[in-house]
Amino acid sequence: MTTRPAQRILIVLLGAIGDVTLALPLLTRLRHGYPRARIVWAVEPAAAPLLQHHPALDAVLLFDRPRGAAAFVDFLRRVRAERPDLTLDLQRHLKSGIVSWVSGAGVRVGFHRRNGREGNWLFNTHTLPPLPRFSPKLRQFLGFAEWLGLDDVPIAFGLRLTEAEERRVDDLLGGLPTPFVVGFVGASWESKRWFIDRTAAVADALAARGVGVVLVGGKPDAAFAVAVTERAHAPVRDLTGKITLRDLIGIFRRSRAAFGPDTGPMHIAAAAGTRVVSLWGATSPARSAPWRNEEGVIAGRAPCSPCYVRRCPIGRLCMESIGVEAVVAKLVATLG
């Protein structure tokens, strides 16, 4: 039984892709606790595809951020028109606080001021108890369900593809050796990236064991991926910049394992049920390790790690300390 009645629930988590992925189990738990409520999610375009066809969600409110201030005003009007009686602010920034406040919900829940930024807590009526900084984000999001008094349920992400989407993924992977491993090469921060020559060396080591390799990422990662395919001696299927987040779900589900740095696709891989070998330096796996893949964590060593600096001034020493052999050994163990 829930301790907070609600008929119309608004989730505010505009991005990023990894955070939206990690918050999906909260959505599933909300639907279990509020089977007849209208549940709406406010999100930006980059992460919105993850919410398509989700069985626990009634609607998406899209903030088309590239359109600027006019789009934000229109977005706030649509938020207000939803008339939620419960708003959950998962973003912890000024912008999400404004969205939560404008929603007009009588109960607006956000993170404690110790875990928020930019005065976010001032816009909400209630806050969660303070959390350790380096606690798992998925558990932080589930803290909203605990605050609401919802029954515990098994963690489920609810990612679903249509038949047409499944066929598209089959076409993208046509002719690829099986089994195959996915390398997610991108990262929004330069400090998180691994290295071209080492990624190529992993691909060659896997090819020597009869395992195919697929590279995935966004358009900004295309040059990195091209350089990897040129450096590798074995064939590599490069899909960077050519696929959608929906495609990624299906690609990961068909793969035997995945590897790469801390980035959104890493969490999609884990949510899709793929075993993940994750590479860490500037950020902490204690906070953001992919779900149920702690044994695949490889943490780089440097006195300043984790620094949470977007651009490293000392040559990414932490990522330099992660060798090819360590990554291959983890992947081979995962492949069995």
PEJO-V874142 format. One record per backbone hydrogen bond with DSSP energy under -0.5 kcal/mol. CO is the residue of the C=O (numbers start at 1). NH is the residue of the N-H. If there is no record, write none. Layout:
CO:NH  CO:NH
This chain:
3:5  7:38  8:85  8:86  9:40  10:12  10:88  11:13  11:42  12:90  12:91  14:44  16:20  17:21  18:22  19:23  20:24  21:24  23:26  23:27  24:28  25:29  26:30  27:31  28:32  29:33  30:34  34:37  37:39  38:9  38:40  39:58  39:59  40:11  41:43  41:61  42:13  43:63  44:47  44:48  45:49  47:50  48:51  48:52  49:52  51:54  54:57  59:41  60:62  61:43  61:63  62:64  63:45  63:65  64:67  65:68  68:72  69:73  70:74  71:75  72:76  73:77  74:78  75:79  76:80  77:81  78:82  79:82  79:83  80:83  85:107  86:10  87:89  87:109  88:12  88:90  92:117  93:97  94:98  95:99  96:100  97:101  98:102  99:103  100:104  100:105  101:104  106:108  107:87  108:125  108:126  109:89  110:128  112:115  112:116  113:116  117:120  119:122  120:123  121:124  126:110  132:135  133:135  136:140  137:141  138:142  139:143  140:143  141:144  141:145  142:146  143:147  144:148  145:149  145:150  146:149  148:3  148:4  162:166  163:167  164:168  165:169  166:170  167:171  168:172  169:173  171:174  173:176  179:212  180:256  180:257  181:214  182:184  182:259  183:185  183:216  184:261  189:192  189:193  190:193  195:199  196:200  197:201  198:202  199:203  200:204  201:205  202:206  203:207  204:208  206:209  206:211  207:210  212:181  213:237  214:183  215:239  216:185  216:186  217:241  218:221  219:222  221:225  222:226  223:227  224:228  225:229  226:230  227:231  228:232  236:238  237:215  237:239  239:242  244:248  245:249  246:250  247:251  248:252  249:253  250:254  251:255  252:255  256:275  257:182  258:277  259:184  260:279  261:263  263:266  263:267  264:267  264:268  265:269  266:270  267:271  268:272  269:274  270:273  275:258  276:278  277:260  278:298  279:262  280:300  282:308  284:287  284:288  285:289  287:137  290:293  293:296  294:297  296:278  298:280  298:300  300:302  302:305  310:191  310:312  312:315  316:320  317:321  318:301  319:322  321:323  323:327  324:328  325:329  326:330  327:331  328:332  329:333  330:334  331:335  332:336
